Amino acid sequence: MVDPVAAQQLLTSAVNENGFVLKPAAGIAPTKIKAAAVQARAASEFLHSAYQDGMSLVLGVRALLEGIVWDEDHTDDAEASWQRLGQHLGFTSTRPEKLYGTGPDNLWALSADRHAVTELKTGCTTDSIAKKDLDQLGGSVRWDAEHHPGVAALPVMVHPRRDLDERAIAVQGMRVVTPEKLQALKQAVVAYAVALADGQGRWGDEQAVATQLAHHKLTAGTLFQAYAEPPRTASGT
């Protein structure tokens, strides 16, 4: 006979190791995430473990970025690629909604006291940001506050437009990654990878990675200032 309680406990343990296995019937409690002590160190360690040579680094990064596309049939791929992008840049990066059935599409721990709470609307075809999408983002910010008290949230939406629907109210402090900004971000990330690939093992050198992160405005403090913009209301503000 099978012990159903033990089976559910085993499944919960498996989810903690691989979040995309079948979820246990009782669900699992979201695990708190912790930011890397030093972004460049985390990025260099990740890149060193993921890539054996410069060519594989550049090709891997290009393939990763190709997964973030404006296509309603590939939204899950976009979310998975966004998670991997965060890891390449040295952020603790998770997909709470995929893991737990609640929370944002993606969560980056930018620092010990700041998270990027992100909803990806890469499959959206509307000409404005709908009220329901902003309500969802606001709910994800509240989810993060509940599970990470004391940590400030930076609300982020990846959306083909930054214009708000006339019935919508922006989430305070939110930033929007538009197609133009996403393209600029992709170009910066490729340039980051190419620069690190130019030299034996530079992608595993914390100082070299730190220099390139700063140069391409990919640090926790600059990324969403450079590659996202505030939403625009119907009045154009």
Contacts in CASP RR format, 6 or more apart in sequence:
PFRMAT RR
TARGET T0000
AUTHOR 0000-0000-0000
METHOD contacts of the structure
MODEL  1
MVDPVAAQQLLTSAVNENGFVLKPAAGIAPTKIKAAAVQARAASEFLHSA
YQDGMSLVLGVRALLEGIVWDEDHTDDAEASWQRLGQHLGFTSTRPEKLY
GTGPDNLWALSADRHAVTELKTGCTTDSIAKKDLDQLGGSVRWDAEHHPG
VAALPVMVHPRRDLDERAIAVQGMRVVTPEKLQALKQAVVAYAVALADGQ
GRWGDEQAVATQLAHHKLTAGTLFQAYAEPPRTASGT
8 24 0 8 1.000
8 25 0 8 1.000
8 26 0 8 1.000
9 24 0 8 1.000
11 21 0 8 1.000
11 22 0 8 1.000
11 23 0 8 1.000
11 24 0 8 1.000
12 24 0 8 1.000
12 26 0 8 1.000
12 27 0 8 1.000
12 28 0 8 1.000
14 21 0 8 1.000
15 21 0 8 1.000
15 23 0 8 1.000
15 24 0 8 1.000
15 28 0 8 1.000
15 99 0 8 1.000
16 28 0 8 1.000
16 31 0 8 1.000
19 98 0 8 1.000
19 99 0 8 1.000
20 98 0 8 1.000
20 99 0 8 1.000
23 101 0 8 1.000
27 100 0 8 1.000
28 99 0 8 1.000
28 100 0 8 1.000
29 100 0 8 1.000
30 96 0 8 1.000
30 99 0 8 1.000
30 100 0 8 1.000
30 102 0 8 1.000
30 103 0 8 1.000
30 147 0 8 1.000
32 147 0 8 1.000
32 148 0 8 1.000
33 92 0 8 1.000
33 94 0 8 1.000
33 107 0 8 1.000
33 109 0 8 1.000
33 115 0 8 1.000
33 148 0 8 1.000
34 92 0 8 1.000
34 109 0 8 1.000
34 112 0 8 1.000
35 91 0 8 1.000
35 92 0 8 1.000
35 109 0 8 1.000
35 110 0 8 1.000
35 111 0 8 1.000
35 112 0 8 1.000
36 42 0 8 1.000
36 90 0 8 1.000
36 91 0 8 1.000
36 92 0 8 1.000
36 109 0 8 1.000
38 206 0 8 1.000
39 89 0 8 1.000
39 90 0 8 1.000
39 91 0 8 1.000
39 210 0 8 1.000
39 213 0 8 1.000
39 219 0 8 1.000
39 220 0 8 1.000
40 90 0 8 1.000
40 206 0 8 1.000
40 207 0 8 1.000
40 209 0 8 1.000
40 210 0 8 1.000
40 213 0 8 1.000
41 206 0 8 1.000
42 90 0 8 1.000
42 91 0 8 1.000
42 92 0 8 1.000
43 88 0 8 1.000
43 89 0 8 1.000
43 90 0 8 1.000
43 209 0 8 1.000
43 213 0 8 1.000
44 203 0 8 1.000
44 204 0 8 1.000
44 205 0 8 1.000
44 206 0 8 1.000
44 208 0 8 1.000
44 209 0 8 1.000
45 204 0 8 1.000
46 87 0 8 1.000
46 88 0 8 1.000
46 90 0 8 1.000
47 57 0 8 1.000
47 88 0 8 1.000
47 196 0 8 1.000
47 203 0 8 1.000
47 204 0 8 1.000
47 209 0 8 1.000
48 201 0 8 1.000
48 203 0 8 1.000
48 204 0 8 1.000
51 57 0 8 1.000
51 60 0 8 1.000
51 203 0 8 1.000
54 196 0 8 1.000
54 197 0 8 1.000
54 199 0 8 1.000
54 201 0 8 1.000
54 203 0 8 1.000
55 197 0 8 1.000
57 193 0 8 1.000
57 196 0 8 1.000
57 197 0 8 1.000
57 203 0 8 1.000
58 190 0 8 1.000
58 193 0 8 1.000
58 194 0 8 1.000
58 197 0 8 1.000
60 193 0 8 1.000
61 88 0 8 1.000
61 189 0 8 1.000
61 190 0 8 1.000
61 192 0 8 1.000
61 193 0 8 1.000
62 190 0 8 1.000
62 193 0 8 1.000
64 81 0 8 1.000
64 84 0 8 1.000
64 85 0 8 1.000
64 88 0 8 1.000
65 81 0 8 1.000
65 85 0 8 1.000
65 186 0 8 1.000
65 189 0 8 1.000
65 190 0 8 1.000
66 81 0 8 1.000
67 74 0 8 1.000
67 77 0 8 1.000
67 78 0 8 1.000
67 80 0 8 1.000
67 81 0 8 1.000
68 78 0 8 1.000
68 81 0 8 1.000
68 82 0 8 1.000
68 85 0 8 1.000
68 122 0 8 1.000
68 158 0 8 1.000
68 182 0 8 1.000
68 186 0 8 1.000
69 77 0 8 1.000
69 78 0 8 1.000
69 122 0 8 1.000
70 122 0 8 1.000
70 123 0 8 1.000
70 160 0 8 1.000
70 179 0 8 1.000
71 78 0 8 1.000
71 122 0 8 1.000
71 123 0 8 1.000
72 122 0 8 1.000
72 123 0 8 1.000
72 124 0 8 1.000
72 125 0 8 1.000
74 122 0 8 1.000
75 120 0 8 1.000
75 122 0 8 1.000
75 123 0 8 1.000
78 120 0 8 1.000
78 122 0 8 1.000
78 123 0 8 1.000
78 158 0 8 1.000
79 95 0 8 1.000
79 98 0 8 1.000
79 105 0 8 1.000
79 106 0 8 1.000
79 120 0 8 1.000
80 95 0 8 1.000
82 93 0 8 1.000
82 105 0 8 1.000
82 106 0 8 1.000
82 118 0 8 1.000
82 120 0 8 1.000
82 158 0 8 1.000
83 93 0 8 1.000
83 94 0 8 1.000
83 95 0 8 1.000
83 106 0 8 1.000
84 93 0 8 1.000
85 93 0 8 1.000
85 189 0 8 1.000
86 93 0 8 1.000
86 108 0 8 1.000
87 93 0 8 1.000
88 189 0 8 1.000
89 189 0 8 1.000
89 213 0 8 1.000
89 218 0 8 1.000
89 223 0 8 1.000
91 108 0 8 1.000
91 109 0 8 1.000
91 110 0 8 1.000
91 116 0 8 1.000
91 220 0 8 1.000
92 108 0 8 1.000
92 109 0 8 1.000
93 106 0 8 1.000
93 107 0 8 1.000
93 108 0 8 1.000
93 109 0 8 1.000
94 106 0 8 1.000
94 107 0 8 1.000
95 105 0 8 1.000
95 106 0 8 1.000
95 107 0 8 1.000
96 102 0 8 1.000
96 103 0 8 1.000
96 104 0 8 1.000
96 105 0 8 1.000
96 106 0 8 1.000
96 107 0 8 1.000
96 143 0 8 1.000
97 103 0 8 1.000
97 104 0 8 1.000
97 105 0 8 1.000
98 105 0 8 1.000
102 143 0 8 1.000
103 139 0 8 1.000
103 140 0 8 1.000
103 143 0 8 1.000
103 144 0 8 1.000
104 117 0 8 1.000
104 118 0 8 1.000
104 119 0 8 1.000
104 137 0 8 1.000
104 140 0 8 1.000
104 143 0 8 1.000
104 144 0 8 1.000
105 118 0 8 1.000
105 119 0 8 1.000
105 120 0 8 1.000
105 140 0 8 1.000
106 116 0 8 1.000
106 118 0 8 1.000
106 119 0 8 1.000
106 120 0 8 1.000
107 115 0 8 1.000
107 116 0 8 1.000
107 117 0 8 1.000
107 118 0 8 1.000
107 144 0 8 1.000
108 115 0 8 1.000
108 116 0 8 1.000
108 118 0 8 1.000
109 115 0 8 1.000
110 116 0 8 1.000
110 154 0 8 1.000
110 220 0 8 1.000
110 221 0 8 1.000
111 220 0 8 1.000
112 151 0 8 1.000
113 150 0 8 1.000
113 151 0 8 1.000
113 152 0 8 1.000
114 151 0 8 1.000
114 152 0 8 1.000
114 153 0 8 1.000
114 154 0 8 1.000
114 220 0 8 1.000
115 144 0 8 1.000
115 148 0 8 1.000
115 151 0 8 1.000
115 152 0 8 1.000
115 153 0 8 1.000
115 154 0 8 1.000
116 153 0 8 1.000
116 154 0 8 1.000
116 156 0 8 1.000
116 224 0 8 1.000
117 137 0 8 1.000
117 140 0 8 1.000
117 141 0 8 1.000
117 144 0 8 1.000
117 153 0 8 1.000
117 154 0 8 1.000
117 155 0 8 1.000
117 156 0 8 1.000
118 156 0 8 1.000
118 157 0 8 1.000
118 158 0 8 1.000
119 133 0 8 1.000
119 136 0 8 1.000
119 137 0 8 1.000
119 140 0 8 1.000
119 156 0 8 1.000
119 157 0 8 1.000
119 158 0 8 1.000
120 157 0 8 1.000
120 158 0 8 1.000
121 129 0 8 1.000
121 133 0 8 1.000
121 157 0 8 1.000
121 158 0 8 1.000
121 159 0 8 1.000
121 160 0 8 1.000
122 158 0 8 1.000
122 160 0 8 1.000
124 133 0 8 1.000
124 159 0 8 1.000
124 160 0 8 1.000
125 160 0 8 1.000
126 161 0 8 1.000
126 165 0 8 1.000
127 161 0 8 1.000
127 163 0 8 1.000
128 161 0 8 1.000
128 163 0 8 1.000
128 164 0 8 1.000
128 165 0 8 1.000
128 168 0 8 1.000
129 157 0 8 1.000
129 159 0 8 1.000
129 161 0 8 1.000
129 162 0 8 1.000
129 163 0 8 1.000
129 164 0 8 1.000
129 165 0 8 1.000
129 168 0 8 1.000
129 176 0 8 1.000
129 231 0 8 1.000
130 165 0 8 1.000
130 168 0 8 1.000
131 165 0 8 1.000
131 167 0 8 1.000
131 168 0 8 1.000
131 169 0 8 1.000
133 157 0 8 1.000
133 159 0 8 1.000
133 168 0 8 1.000
134 157 0 8 1.000
134 164 0 8 1.000
134 168 0 8 1.000
134 169 0 8 1.000
134 170 0 8 1.000
134 171 0 8 1.000
137 155 0 8 1.000
137 157 0 8 1.000
137 171 0 8 1.000
137 174 0 8 1.000
138 155 0 8 1.000
138 171 0 8 1.000
140 155 0 8 1.000
141 153 0 8 1.000
141 155 0 8 1.000
141 171 0 8 1.000
144 151 0 8 1.000
144 153 0 8 1.000
145 151 0 8 1.000
145 153 0 8 1.000
154 173 0 8 1.000
154 175 0 8 1.000
154 224 0 8 1.000
155 171 0 8 1.000
155 172 0 8 1.000
155 173 0 8 1.000
155 174 0 8 1.000
155 175 0 8 1.000
156 174 0 8 1.000
156 175 0 8 1.000
156 176 0 8 1.000
156 177 0 8 1.000
156 224 0 8 1.000
156 228 0 8 1.000
157 174 0 8 1.000
157 175 0 8 1.000
157 176 0 8 1.000
157 177 0 8 1.000
157 231 0 8 1.000
158 176 0 8 1.000
158 177 0 8 1.000
158 182 0 8 1.000
159 176 0 8 1.000
159 177 0 8 1.000
159 178 0 8 1.000
160 178 0 8 1.000
160 179 0 8 1.000
161 178 0 8 1.000
162 176 0 8 1.000
162 178 0 8 1.000
162 229 0 8 1.000
162 230 0 8 1.000
162 231 0 8 1.000
162 232 0 8 1.000
163 231 0 8 1.000
163 232 0 8 1.000
163 233 0 8 1.000
163 234 0 8 1.000
163 236 0 8 1.000
164 170 0 8 1.000
164 231 0 8 1.000
164 232 0 8 1.000
164 233 0 8 1.000
164 234 0 8 1.000
166 234 0 8 1.000
170 230 0 8 1.000
170 231 0 8 1.000
170 233 0 8 1.000
173 230 0 8 1.000
174 230 0 8 1.000
174 231 0 8 1.000
175 224 0 8 1.000
175 228 0 8 1.000
175 229 0 8 1.000
175 230 0 8 1.000
176 228 0 8 1.000
176 229 0 8 1.000
176 230 0 8 1.000
176 231 0 8 1.000
177 185 0 8 1.000
177 224 0 8 1.000
177 227 0 8 1.000
177 228 0 8 1.000
178 228 0 8 1.000
178 229 0 8 1.000
181 227 0 8 1.000
181 228 0 8 1.000
181 229 0 8 1.000
182 227 0 8 1.000
184 226 0 8 1.000
184 227 0 8 1.000
185 223 0 8 1.000
185 226 0 8 1.000
185 227 0 8 1.000
188 216 0 8 1.000
188 217 0 8 1.000
188 218 0 8 1.000
188 226 0 8 1.000
188 227 0 8 1.000
189 216 0 8 1.000
189 218 0 8 1.000
191 216 0 8 1.000
192 212 0 8 1.000
192 213 0 8 1.000
192 216 0 8 1.000
192 218 0 8 1.000
193 203 0 8 1.000
195 202 0 8 1.000
195 212 0 8 1.000
195 215 0 8 1.000
196 202 0 8 1.000
196 203 0 8 1.000
196 204 0 8 1.000
196 208 0 8 1.000
196 209 0 8 1.000
196 212 0 8 1.000
197 203 0 8 1.000
202 208 0 8 1.000
202 209 0 8 1.000
203 209 0 8 1.000
212 218 0 8 1.000
213 219 0 8 1.000
214 222 0 8 1.000
217 223 0 8 1.000
217 225 0 8 1.000
217 226 0 8 1.000
217 227 0 8 1.000
END
